[in-house]
Amino acid sequence: MKLITHLSWLLRALLFLAVFAFCAHEYRPGDAALLPRADLGDPDDRGLAALFRLRRGIGVLACLSRLLGQRREIQKLERELRSGGDRTLPPQA
């Protein structure tokens, strides 16, 4: 079971690196534009780009907090399972 978990994380990391490498390859500092042939010289355009970055950051933080919360819950359940915990079954609906 642990092997599958490690392989799953390895595949996720490789996928992330592949997407990151593609983006890094396609990145050109002078071509940062929201629309074709639009320049980010306008304050409105810079504000819109900043808003997109802010939303992206909030989304990443939300995902991280959820993942860390799930990880804490899993660790708690594993500790409870190892210690014997409450052996009664939950009521059936």
C-alpha positions, 0 to 999 in steps of 0.5 A: 500500500505504501508503494502505491502512495509513494508512486502516486506522489512521485507521479504528481511531482513529475506532472507538476515539474512537467507543467512548470518546465513547459511554463518556464520554457514559454515565459518571456518577460516582455510578453506578459499580457492578458490579451494579445497585443495588450500592454500592462502599462495601464493602471487598470491592466496592472490592477487586473493582473494583481487581482488574478495573482491574489485570487490564485494565491488565495486558492493555493492557500485554501487548498493547502489548508484543506490538505493539511487539515485532512492530513492531521485528521488522518494522523489522528485516526491512525493514532486512534486505530493503533491505540485500540480506540473505541471499538464500538461500531457507529449506529447503522442508518 
